[in-house]
């Protein structure tokens, strides 16, 4: 699901394929668990490519939660300068 782009400069791409859902939710957290950004995208055809741009964030390790329906996946994202 996740194209390995770690570490990155804050810009990375997620590619998803699976069972169609009304929507998929992306929530980006900082190292102390605070929500940095939340986005929702249509996943009605069961395929999605989404590029994120968090280049304005300081270097560090972040967590991205990808949730569709009752299922969720966590991905660590390392932003490096």
N, C-alpha and C positions, 0 to 999 in steps of 0.2 A: 504494500500500500504506500509506503513512504519511500521516496527516492532519496537515497543516502546523500546528504549534502552537509555533513557535519565534520568539522565546524564550518560555519558559513558566516557571511557578513550581515546577516539579518534578513537575507532574501533566500527563500527556498520554495520548493514546489511539492505539493502532495498530489499523488495520483491514486484514485480509488476506483475499484470495480467490485460489485457485489449485488446483493438483493436490493432492489429499488426500495427506497424509503421516501416519505414526503420531503424530509429535509435532513441535513447533517449539520451538526453544530461543532464549531472549532472554538475552543477556549484556550487562550495562551496565558500561562501563569509565570510569575517570577520565582526566584529561588525561595522566597518565604511564603509562597502560596497565594499571593495576591493576584487577582485577575488583572491582566494587562489589557486584554482585548477579547471580545466575544463576537463571533460572526456566524451567520447561518447561511447555508447554501442549499439550493434545490438538488436533490439526489433521486428524482423521480424516474430517471432512465437507468439507474444503477451504475453510472459511470460519471466520474468527475475529475477534472484536473484543475487545481487551484494554486495560484502563486501568491505567496505572502511576502509583504515588505515590512520588516521590522528593523530596518537599517538605522532608525533614529534611536533605538534602544542601546543602553550601555552593554559592553561586552559582559558575558556571563552565561550561565547555564539556565535554561528555561524549560518548562514542560508544556507540551501541547496535548490537550485532550480532544480526541475526535470521537463524537458520540452520534450514533444513528439508532433511533428507537431505543431499545433497552441495552444495547451493546456499546461499550466504550473501549478505546485504545489510548494508551499514553505513549508519547514519543518525547525523548529528551532532545532539545535543540541547543546547540552550543553556538553562541554568537561571539565572533572573534574579530578584532580590529587589526 
